[in-house]
Amino acid sequence: MSFLGIDLGTGSLKVAIVDEDGHEQAVASVAYALETPHAGWAETSVQTWWRALTEAAARLPEALRREVKAIGLSGQMHGVVLIDETGNAVRPAMLWPDTRALSLLDAWPEPQPNPVAPGMAGPLLRWIVRHEPESARRTRWALQPKDWLRVALGGAVATDPSDACATALADPDGAWDTALLERLGIPHEWFAPVGPSYAAAGVLSPDAAQALGLRAGIVLATGAADTPCAALGSGLARDGDALLTTGTGGQIVVLAEHEPAAVRGLHRYRAASDHWYRMAAMQNVGIALERARGWLSYEWADAYNEAFGDCVSLSPEGNAHANNVAPGAPLTFLPYLTGERTPWLNASARGGWLGLALDHTRGAMMRAAFEGVAFSLRAGLDAIRASGATVTASKLAGGGSVDARWRQLLADALNAELHAVDCPNAAPRGAAILGGIASGYWHVHDLAALAPGATHVASPRGDRALADRYARFLDLYGRVETWFDAPTP
């Protein structure tokens, strides 16, 4: 017996089969590109998604596919897919990086339960109503990406709280805000009924089963958004459990038993279980380090070696210092090359090195880049801590957190223990677990027992010099913030 998880991502679709113990048996993925027919647009044809699914499924062992008892779904958050009465897409899917609705955000005046972005379903649908009346006329359902995929597989028209609450059209608990929809002129009939992520929502159709090499009639779970699915797949199951994910950007997710208070710059959404979660979303992690590495003409191995040095010296007070950080000549890197979300909510924020001196080397500049990114993550974690969550340890995932020296710097900067999750495919694993619950094999109360292994990789060392540099980082951002919005002469 096994369960299939499907993760419909922005740039790729990934499938994973897990067994009755929650262990991954096979995984496959297929990449695809975004379509940008106009500046600021981000779209994908749903046929592209379907082809990727069939290709990925074909790469899974046939014997394992025959044992699949249920399917769960995970999907990129935000965006929207419009379908007609027959289930056909009205137009290409509109995705979260899309900024065409930027000028329409005035319909969501501050304060809001969560930060509102132009790529969320609410602003995008407001744009559709205004600029594509024919598309609006033909629309029967406005679905989140993973909900479109479930309907294409033969399942019910439905959604879950984790996706609904992130549309800017629902209450924080995921219930559609009919008064807001009426004010925006968006038909409330477009929106699917909301049910638990782990509820059964139809079965696999014969046509879809044949296309994927699966058995017809197996259960389809409602599914959840990719962030809560990744949290579930990484083993977050109890109040206060935390996960740091580093990739192009960075996310810190902390599970909560009850609804967290609204805090500017933080997201608070429903989880794939019956929990909530706080989330800090930072835009410039891997993308900033990659650009700094390129500017300094490093190969990655040399970037790590010269940034961190071969050894670490101790101050007389016993604090650790990288050998290439010159005492008395602090160097700070603001990593905000693409603006920032948590905690600043400043799309105009920009980055750079501050404090450069003649005695600074390339290695010192690269070290400052690593520290600046770590400090930006700490600023996000500080916002979570200020909201009432106590975070002293976190699970760690993502391709941007492999080097042991970088992990140690993250632990020092965040002042938290880090435990690397033994689960490289957390989102499809979480989706598969939802399928197992929907089929009745597991129960939602079993989630803690299904947590994957995690290896302790770093503990904070109480580096006071690093703490001083973090204070300098915050001070410098505050001093230069007014430059970002200054008019160009």
KOLMI-814898 format. One line per field, with one value per residue (C-alpha): residue in three letters; chain; x, y, z. Coordinates in Angstrom, 1 decimal, always signed. Layout:
resn = c(ALA_...)
chain = c(A_...)
u = c(X_...)
v = c(Y_...)
w = c(Z_...)
This chain:
resn = c(MET_SER_PHE_LEU_GLY_ILE_ASP_LEU_GLY_THR_GLY_SER_LEU_LYS_VAL_ALA_ILE_VAL_ASP_GLU_ASP_GLY_HIS_GLU_GLN_ALA_VAL_ALA_SER_VAL_ALA_TYR_ALA_LEU_GLU_THR_PRO_HIS_ALA_GLY_TRP_ALA_GLU_THR_SER_VAL_GLN_THR_TRP_TRP_ARG_ALA_LEU_THR_GLU_ALA_ALA_ALA_ARG_LEU_PRO_GLU_ALA_LEU_ARG_ARG_GLU_VAL_LYS_ALA_ILE_GLY_LEU_SER_GLY_GLN_MET_HIS_GLY_VAL_VAL_LEU_ILE_ASP_GLU_THR_GLY_ASN_ALA_VAL_ARG_PRO_ALA_MET_LEU_TRP_PRO_ASP_THR_ARG_ALA_LEU_SER_LEU_LEU_ASP_ALA_TRP_PRO_GLU_PRO_GLN_PRO_ASN_PRO_VAL_ALA_PRO_GLY_MET_ALA_GLY_PRO_LEU_LEU_ARG_TRP_ILE_VAL_ARG_HIS_GLU_PRO_GLU_SER_ALA_ARG_ARG_THR_ARG_TRP_ALA_LEU_GLN_PRO_LYS_ASP_TRP_LEU_ARG_VAL_ALA_LEU_GLY_GLY_ALA_VAL_ALA_THR_ASP_PRO_SER_ASP_ALA_CYS_ALA_THR_ALA_LEU_ALA_ASP_PRO_ASP_GLY_ALA_TRP_ASP_THR_ALA_LEU_LEU_GLU_ARG_LEU_GLY_ILE_PRO_HIS_GLU_TRP_PHE_ALA_PRO_VAL_GLY_PRO_SER_TYR_ALA_ALA_ALA_GLY_VAL_LEU_SER_PRO_ASP_ALA_ALA_GLN_ALA_LEU_GLY_LEU_ARG_ALA_GLY_ILE_VAL_LEU_ALA_THR_GLY_ALA_ALA_ASP_THR_PRO_CYS_ALA_ALA_LEU_GLY_SER_GLY_LEU_ALA_ARG_ASP_GLY_ASP_ALA_LEU_LEU_THR_THR_GLY_THR_GLY_GLY_GLN_ILE_VAL_VAL_LEU_ALA_GLU_HIS_GLU_PRO_ALA_ALA_VAL_ARG_GLY_LEU_HIS_ARG_TYR_ARG_ALA_ALA_SER_ASP_HIS_TRP_TYR_ARG_MET_ALA_ALA_MET_GLN_ASN_VAL_GLY_ILE_ALA_LEU_GLU_ARG_ALA_ARG_GLY_TRP_LEU_SER_TYR_GLU_TRP_ALA_ASP_ALA_TYR_ASN_GLU_ALA_PHE_GLY_ASP_CYS_VAL_SER_LEU_SER_PRO_GLU_GLY_ASN_ALA_HIS_ALA_ASN_ASN_VAL_ALA_PRO_GLY_ALA_PRO_LEU_THR_PHE_LEU_PRO_TYR_LEU_THR_GLY_GLU_ARG_THR_PRO_TRP_LEU_ASN_ALA_SER_ALA_ARG_GLY_GLY_TRP_LEU_GLY_LEU_ALA_LEU_ASP_HIS_THR_ARG_GLY_ALA_MET_MET_ARG_ALA_ALA_PHE_GLU_GLY_VAL_ALA_PHE_SER_LEU_ARG_ALA_GLY_LEU_ASP_ALA_ILE_ARG_ALA_SER_GLY_ALA_THR_VAL_THR_ALA_SER_LYS_LEU_ALA_GLY_GLY_GLY_SER_VAL_ASP_ALA_ARG_TRP_ARG_GLN_LEU_LEU_ALA_ASP_ALA_LEU_ASN_ALA_GLU_LEU_HIS_ALA_VAL_ASP_CYS_PRO_ASN_ALA_ALA_PRO_ARG_GLY_ALA_ALA_ILE_LEU_GLY_GLY_ILE_ALA_SER_GLY_TYR_TRP_HIS_VAL_HIS_ASP_LEU_ALA_ALA_LEU_ALA_PRO_GLY_ALA_THR_HIS_VAL_ALA_SER_PRO_ARG_GLY_ASP_ARG_ALA_LEU_ALA_ASP_ARG_TYR_ALA_ARG_PHE_LEU_ASP_LEU_TYR_GLY_ARG_VAL_GLU_THR_TRP_PHE_ASP_ALA_PRO_THR_PRO)
chain = c(A_A_A_A_A_A_A_A_A_A_A_A_A_A_A_A_A_A_A_A_A_A_A_A_A_A_A_A_A_A_A_A_A_A_A_A_A_A_A_A_A_A_A_A_A_A_A_A_A_A_A_A_A_A_A_A_A_A_A_A_A_A_A_A_A_A_A_A_A_A_A_A_A_A_A_A_A_A_A_A_A_A_A_A_A_A_A_A_A_A_A_A_A_A_A_A_A_A_A_A_A_A_A_A_A_A_A_A_A_A_A_A_A_A_A_A_A_A_A_A_A_A_A_A_A_A_A_A_A_A_A_A_A_A_A_A_A_A_A_A_A_A_A_A_A_A_A_A_A_A_A_A_A_A_A_A_A_A_A_A_A_A_A_A_A_A_A_A_A_A_A_A_A_A_A_A_A_A_A_A_A_A_A_A_A_A_A_A_A_A_A_A_A_A_A_A_A_A_A_A_A_A_A_A_A_A_A_A_A_A_A_A_A_A_A_A_A_A_A_A_A_A_A_A_A_A_A_A_A_A_A_A_A_A_A_A_A_A_A_A_A_A_A_A_A_A_A_A_A_A_A_A_A_A_A_A_A_A_A_A_A_A_A_A_A_A_A_A_A_A_A_A_A_A_A_A_A_A_A_A_A_A_A_A_A_A_A_A_A_A_A_A_A_A_A_A_A_A_A_A_A_A_A_A_A_A_A_A_A_A_A_A_A_A_A_A_A_A_A_A_A_A_A_A_A_A_A_A_A_A_A_A_A_A_A_A_A_A_A_A_A_A_A_A_A_A_A_A_A_A_A_A_A_A_A_A_A_A_A_A_A_A_A_A_A_A_A_A_A_A_A_A_A_A_A_A_A_A_A_A_A_A_A_A_A_A_A_A_A_A_A_A_A_A_A_A_A_A_A_A_A_A_A_A_A_A_A_A_A_A_A_A_A_A_A_A_A_A_A_A_A_A_A_A_A_A_A_A_A_A_A_A_A_A_A_A_A_A_A_A_A_A_A_A_A_A_A_A_A_A_A_A_A_A_A_A_A_A_A_A_A_A_A_A_A_A_A_A_A_A_A_A_A_A_A_A_A_A_A_A_A_A_A_A_A_A_A_A_A)
u = c(+0.0_+1.3_+0.1_+0.9_+1.7_+1.6_+3.2_+2.2_+4.9_+5.6_+8.5_+8.1_+5.7_+7.0_+5.4_+6.4_+5.1_+5.3_+4.6_+2.4_+5.2_+5.5_+8.8_+9.5_+9.7_+10.1_+10.1_+10.1_+9.8_+9.3_+10.2_+8.4_+8.7_+6.5_+4.9_+5.3_+3.2_+3.4_+5.7_+4.7_+2.5_+3.2_+1.1_+1.1_-1.2_-3.0_-2.1_+1.6_+0.8_-1.1_+1.7_+4.2_+2.0_+1.7_+5.5_+6.4_+4.0_+5.5_+8.9_+7.6_+8.0_+4.9_+4.7_+4.6_+1.9_-0.4_-0.2_-1.3_-4.4_-5.0_-3.7_-3.0_-2.2_+0.0_+0.1_+1.8_+0.0_-2.0_-2.7_-5.9_-7.3_-10.6_-12.7_-16.1_-19.1_-17.5_-14.2_-12.2_-9.8_-11.1_-7.6_-4.0_-3.5_-2.4_+0.4_+1.8_+4.7_+2.2_+2.2_-0.5_-2.9_-0.4_-2.4_-5.6_-4.4_-6.2_-9.3_-7.4_-6.5_-4.3_-4.6_-5.3_-5.3_-2.3_-0.1_-1.8_+0.3_-0.8_-0.3_-3.0_-6.3_-8.2_-6.3_-6.0_-9.7_-10.4_-8.2_-10.1_-13.4_-12.1_-10.0_-11.3_-15.1_-15.4_-13.2_-15.3_-18.5_-17.4_-16.1_-17.9_-15.2_-12.1_-9.8_-6.4_-3.8_-4.0_-7.8_-7.8_-5.6_-7.9_-10.9_-8.9_-8.2_-12.0_-12.4_-14.8_-14.8_-13.5_-10.8_-9.2_-8.6_-4.8_-5.4_-8.6_-7.2_-4.3_-6.4_-7.1_-10.8_-11.4_-11.4_-8.2_-9.8_-10.5_-14.2_-15.1_-15.7_-19.0_-19.2_-15.7_-16.6_-19.7_-17.8_-15.2_-17.8_-16.5_-19.2_-19.3_-20.6_-17.1_-15.6_-15.5_-16.8_-14.1_-13.3_-10.4_-7.1_-7.3_-10.9_-11.8_-12.9_-13.8_-12.0_-9.7_-11.6_-11.0_-9.5_-7.1_-6.2_-5.2_-3.1_-1.2_-1.0_-3.0_-6.1_-9.4_-11.6_-8.8_-9.5_-8.4_-7.7_-8.7_-5.0_-3.3_-1.0_+2.7_+4.0_+1.7_+2.2_+6.0_+5.6_+3.5_+6.0_+8.8_+7.2_+5.7_+2.8_+2.7_+2.3_+5.6_+7.3_+9.3_+10.8_+13.4_+13.5_+16.3_+16.2_+15.9_+14.0_+13.5_+10.6_+10.2_+7.0_+5.9_+2.9_+0.3_-2.5_-4.8_-5.2_-2.1_-2.6_-2.3_+1.2_+2.3_+4.7_+3.9_+1.5_-0.8_-2.6_-4.3_-2.2_-2.8_-3.8_-6.2_-3.5_-2.5_+0.9_+2.9_+5.1_+7.9_+8.7_+12.1_+12.8_+16.6_+18.4_+19.9_+19.2_+21.3_+24.1_+24.2_+24.4_+27.1_+29.1_+28.9_+29.9_+32.9_+33.8_+33.8_+33.1_+30.9_+33.5_+35.9_+33.1_+32.5_+36.2_+37.2_+34.1_+34.4_+38.1_+39.6_+39.4_+37.7_+39.5_+38.2_+38.3_+39.6_+35.9_+35.6_+33.4_+34.0_+35.0_+35.8_+39.4_+38.6_+36.3_+38.6_+38.2_+37.4_+36.4_+32.8_+31.4_+27.7_+25.7_+22.1_+20.7_+17.5_+18.1_+14.5_+12.8_+11.6_+8.5_+9.0_+9.4_+9.7_+7.0_+9.1_+9.1_+11.5_+14.2_+17.6_+20.9_+24.7_+27.8_+28.3_+31.5_+34.0_+37.6_+40.9_+41.8_+38.6_+39.2_+36.9_+36.5_+35.4_+32.8_+31.5_+31.4_+29.4_+27.0_+26.4_+26.0_+23.6_+21.4_+21.5_+20.6_+17.6_+16.3_+16.9_+14.8_+12.0_+12.4_+12.4_+9.0_+7.7_+9.1_+7.7_+4.2_+4.3_+6.0_+9.0_+11.5_+14.7_+15.0_+14.0_+14.0_+16.1_+15.3_+16.1_+19.0_+20.5_+21.5_+23.9_+27.4_+28.1_+29.8_+26.8_+24.5_+26.6_+26.3_+22.6_+22.3_+24.5_+22.6_+19.1_+20.1_+18.4_+19.4_+19.0_+18.0_+18.3_+15.2_+15.8_+13.2_+14.3_+10.7_+8.7_+5.8_+4.8_+5.4_+3.0_+0.5_+0.8_+0.1_-3.1_-4.1_-3.5_-5.7_-8.4_-8.5_-8.8_-5.4_-4.0_-5.7_-4.9_-3.8_-1.1_+1.0_+3.6_+4.3_+4.9_+7.5_+10.7_+14.1_+16.0_+19.8_+21.1_+23.5_+24.3_+23.7_+24.1_+27.4_+26.5_+28.8_+28.5_+30.5_+28.0_+25.1_+26.7_+27.0_+23.3_+22.4_+24.5_+22.6_+19.2_+20.5_+21.9_+18.7_+16.7_+19.1_+19.0_+15.3_+14.3_+16.6_+14.6_+11.5_+13.2_+12.2_+14.7_+16.1)
v = c(+0.0_+3.5_+7.1_+9.6_+13.2_+15.7_+19.1_+21.6_+24.2_+27.5_+26.1_+22.3_+19.6_+16.9_+13.6_+11.3_+7.9_+7.2_+3.9_+3.1_+4.2_+7.6_+6.7_+8.0_+5.2_+7.1_+10.7_+12.3_+15.9_+17.8_+21.4_+24.0_+27.7_+30.6_+32.5_+36.3_+37.6_+41.2_+42.9_+42.0_+39.1_+35.5_+32.7_+29.0_+27.0_+24.3_+21.9_+22.5_+21.3_+18.3_+17.2_+17.6_+15.4_+12.6_+12.7_+12.7_+9.9_+7.8_+8.1_+6.4_+2.6_+0.9_-1.6_+1.2_+3.1_+0.0_+0.1_+3.7_+3.9_+7.6_+10.9_+14.2_+17.5_+20.5_+23.6_+27.0_+29.6_+32.5_+32.9_+31.7_+29.3_+30.2_+27.3_+27.2_+25.0_+22.0_+22.3_+23.8_+26.6_+30.0_+31.4_+30.6_+30.3_+33.6_+33.0_+34.6_+36.5_+38.4_+42.2_+43.4_+44.2_+46.3_+49.5_+47.8_+47.1_+50.2_+48.0_+46.4_+49.4_+48.7_+47.2_+43.8_+40.3_+39.5_+41.4_+41.7_+41.2_+41.8_+38.1_+36.9_+35.7_+38.8_+41.5_+39.2_+38.6_+42.3_+42.8_+40.2_+41.8_+45.2_+44.2_+40.8_+40.9_+38.0_+35.8_+36.8_+36.0_+32.5_+31.8_+29.3_+28.6_+30.6_+27.9_+27.7_+25.8_+22.6_+22.7_+22.9_+19.8_+17.8_+18.7_+17.6_+14.3_+13.8_+15.2_+17.6_+21.3_+22.3_+24.1_+24.2_+26.9_+27.0_+28.2_+30.2_+32.4_+33.4_+34.8_+38.2_+37.3_+35.3_+35.6_+34.5_+31.1_+30.6_+31.4_+33.5_+37.1_+37.7_+41.4_+42.0_+40.0_+42.1_+45.4_+44.3_+43.2_+39.6_+37.0_+34.9_+32.0_+31.6_+30.2_+26.6_+25.2_+25.1_+21.9_+20.3_+19.7_+16.1_+15.5_+13.2_+15.3_+12.8_+9.9_+9.4_+9.2_+6.4_+8.7_+10.3_+6.8_+5.6_+8.7_+8.3_+4.5_+4.4_+2.5_+4.3_+5.2_+5.9_+8.7_+12.3_+14.5_+18.2_+19.0_+22.2_+25.0_+24.2_+25.9_+24.1_+20.9_+21.3_+22.0_+18.9_+16.8_+18.2_+17.0_+20.2_+18.8_+20.7_+24.2_+26.1_+23.7_+25.8_+25.3_+27.5_+27.0_+28.6_+28.7_+31.6_+33.3_+32.2_+31.3_+30.7_+28.9_+28.4_+26.2_+27.6_+25.9_+28.9_+31.9_+34.2_+37.9_+40.0_+41.7_+43.9_+42.2_+38.7_+36.2_+34.0_+31.3_+28.0_+24.9_+21.6_+20.2_+21.8_+24.3_+27.8_+29.0_+32.2_+32.9_+35.3_+35.5_+37.0_+37.5_+37.7_+34.6_+32.4_+35.1_+37.7_+35.2_+34.1_+37.7_+38.6_+35.5_+36.5_+40.1_+38.9_+36.3_+33.3_+29.7_+28.5_+26.4_+29.4_+31.7_+29.5_+29.0_+32.6_+33.9_+31.6_+30.8_+27.5_+28.2_+30.4_+32.4_+33.3_+36.7_+37.1_+36.8_+33.5_+34.7_+33.2_+35.3_+34.5_+35.2_+37.5_+39.9_+42.9_+44.2_+47.9_+47.9_+46.5_+45.8_+45.4_+44.0_+44.8_+41.9_+43.6_+43.4_+42.7_+44.7_+42.9_+41.4_+40.4_+42.5_+45.7_+45.3_+47.6_+46.7_+49.6_+48.4_+47.9_+46.5_+47.0_+47.0_+49.7_+50.4_+49.3_+50.2_+49.6_+46.7_+44.7_+41.7_+39.8_+37.2_+39.9_+41.1_+37.6_+37.0_+40.2_+38.9_+35.7_+37.7_+40.1_+37.3_+35.7_+39.0_+39.4_+36.0_+37.0_+40.2_+38.0_+35.6_+38.6_+39.6_+36.1_+36.2_+39.6_+38.2_+35.9_+32.7_+31.4_+29.9_+28.4_+25.6_+25.1_+22.4_+23.4_+22.6_+23.8_+23.6_+26.9_+25.5_+22.6_+23.9_+23.3_+26.7_+28.5_+26.5_+27.5_+31.2_+30.8_+29.3_+32.0_+34.8_+33.4_+32.4_+29.0_+25.4_+24.0_+20.4_+19.4_+17.5_+14.2_+14.8_+16.6_+16.4_+17.8_+19.3_+16.1_+14.0_+16.2_+15.9_+12.1_+12.1_+14.1_+11.4_+8.8_+10.6_+11.1_+7.4_+6.6_+4.9_+7.6_+10.1_+13.7_+13.0_+10.7_+13.5_+13.7_+10.0_+10.5_+13.2_+12.4_+12.2_+15.4_+15.7_+18.4_+20.5_+23.6_+25.4_+29.1_+30.0_+33.4_+35.4_+38.9_+40.5_+39.0_+40.4_+43.8_+43.5_+42.6_+45.7_+47.7_+46.0_+47.1_+50.6_+51.0_+49.8_+52.3_+55.1_+54.3_+53.3_+56.8_+56.7_+53.9_+56.0_+59.2_+60.5_+60.2_+63.6)
w = c(+0.0_-0.8_-1.3_-4.1_-3.4_-6.3_-5.8_-8.5_-8.3_-10.1_-12.2_-11.9_-10.9_-8.5_-7.6_-4.7_-3.5_+0.2_+1.9_+4.8_+7.2_+5.5_+3.9_+0.4_-2.2_-5.4_-6.7_-10.1_-11.4_-14.6_-15.1_-17.2_-17.9_-17.0_-19.9_-19.9_-22.8_-21.4_-19.0_-15.4_-16.4_-15.2_-16.7_-17.5_-19.7_-17.7_-20.6_-19.6_-16.1_-17.3_-19.6_-16.8_-14.5_-17.0_-17.8_-14.1_-13.3_-16.1_-14.4_-11.3_-11.1_-12.6_-9.7_-7.1_-9.1_-9.0_-5.1_-4.7_-2.6_-2.5_-3.9_-2.1_-3.7_-2.9_-5.0_-5.4_-3.3_-4.7_-8.5_-10.0_-12.7_-14.4_-15.7_-17.4_-16.8_-18.6_-16.6_-19.5_-18.7_-19.8_-20.2_-19.0_-15.3_-13.6_-11.1_-7.9_-9.5_-11.7_-11.0_-13.5_-10.6_-8.7_-9.2_-7.9_-4.3_-3.0_-2.5_+0.4_+2.7_+5.7_+8.1_+6.6_+8.2_+5.9_+3.5_+0.1_-3.1_-6.7_-7.5_-5.1_-6.5_-5.2_-7.1_-10.2_-10.3_-9.8_-12.9_-14.8_-14.1_-15.2_-18.2_-19.6_-19.4_-21.9_-19.6_-16.6_-18.6_-19.4_-15.9_-13.6_-11.1_-9.9_-8.5_-6.9_-8.9_-6.9_-6.9_-10.7_-10.8_-8.6_-10.8_-13.8_-12.1_-11.7_-8.2_-6.7_-7.0_-3.5_-1.7_+1.7_+4.3_+3.7_+0.1_+0.6_+3.4_+1.1_-1.7_+0.0_-0.5_+2.7_+6.4_+8.2_+8.9_+5.2_+5.0_+1.9_+2.7_+0.8_+1.7_+0.3_-2.9_-3.4_-2.8_-5.4_-7.9_-8.0_-8.2_-5.0_-7.1_-8.5_-5.3_-4.3_-1.0_+1.7_+3.6_+5.5_+3.6_+4.6_+3.5_+0.7_-2.4_-5.1_-6.8_-9.7_-13.0_-15.5_-18.1_-15.6_-14.2_-17.6_-18.3_-15.1_-14.9_-11.7_-10.6_-11.2_-8.2_-5.7_-3.2_-3.9_-0.9_-1.0_-0.5_+0.7_-0.4_-0.8_+2.3_+4.7_+2.8_+3.1_+6.9_+7.2_+5.2_+7.3_+10.5_+12.0_+14.1_+17.4_+18.6_+18.3_+15.8_+13.4_+9.9_+8.1_+4.4_+2.3_-1.4_-3.8_-1.0_+2.6_+4.8_+8.5_+9.4_+13.1_+13.9_+16.3_+18.1_+17.9_+15.6_+15.9_+16.3_+13.2_+12.9_+10.0_+7.7_+9.0_+7.4_+9.5_+7.6_+8.2_+8.2_+6.4_+9.7_+12.1_+13.2_+12.1_+11.2_+11.4_+8.4_+7.8_+4.0_+3.0_-0.7_-0.8_+0.3_-2.4_-5.1_-3.2_-2.4_-6.0_-7.3_-4.7_-5.7_-9.4_-8.7_-6.9_-9.6_-7.2_-7.8_-5.0_-3.3_-3.2_-2.0_+1.0_+1.8_+1.6_+3.3_+6.3_+6.3_+7.2_+10.9_+13.4_+16.1_+19.5_+21.1_+24.7_+25.8_+24.1_+21.2_+17.8_+14.8_+11.2_+10.5_+7.6_+9.6_+10.3_+13.9_+13.8_+10.2_+10.2_+6.7_+6.3_+3.3_+2.9_+0.7_-0.4_-4.1_-5.0_-2.2_+1.0_+2.5_+6.2_+8.2_+6.2_+3.5_+1.3_-2.4_-3.1_-0.7_-2.3_-1.2_-1.2_+0.9_+3.4_+5.3_+2.6_+3.3_+1.5_+3.7_+2.9_+0.7_-1.6_+1.2_+3.6_+1.1_+0.6_+4.3_+4.7_+2.1_+4.0_+7.2_+5.6_+4.4_+7.8_+9.4_+7.0_+8.2_+11.8_+11.2_+10.0_+13.0_+15.3_+14.0_+14.7_+18.2_+18.8_+17.8_+20.8_+19.5_+21.4_+18.9_+20.3_+17.7_+14.1_+11.5_+8.4_+4.8_+1.3_-1.1_+0.1_+3.5_+2.9_+3.8_+7.5_+8.0_+6.6_+8.9_+11.8_+10.9_+10.5_+14.0_+15.5_+13.7_+14.5_+18.1_+17.5_+17.2_+13.7_+12.8_+9.1_+7.9_+6.3_+3.7_+0.5_-1.0_+1.9_-0.1_-2.1_+1.0_+2.9_+0.1_+0.1_+3.9_+3.3_+0.8_+3.4_+5.9_+3.3_+2.6_+6.3_+6.6_+8.9_+11.2_+11.6_+15.2_+13.8_+12.3_+15.0_+14.6_+10.9_+11.3_+9.3_+10.9_+11.6_+12.4_+14.7_+12.7_+14.6_+18.0_+18.6_+20.2_+21.7_+19.5_+20.9_+18.0_+15.5_+17.7_+17.4_+13.7_+13.5_+15.5_+13.0_+10.1_+11.5_+12.2_+8.7_+7.1_+9.1_+8.0_+4.3_+4.0_+3.1_+0.0_-1.6_-2.1_-3.0_-6.5_-9.3_-10.3)
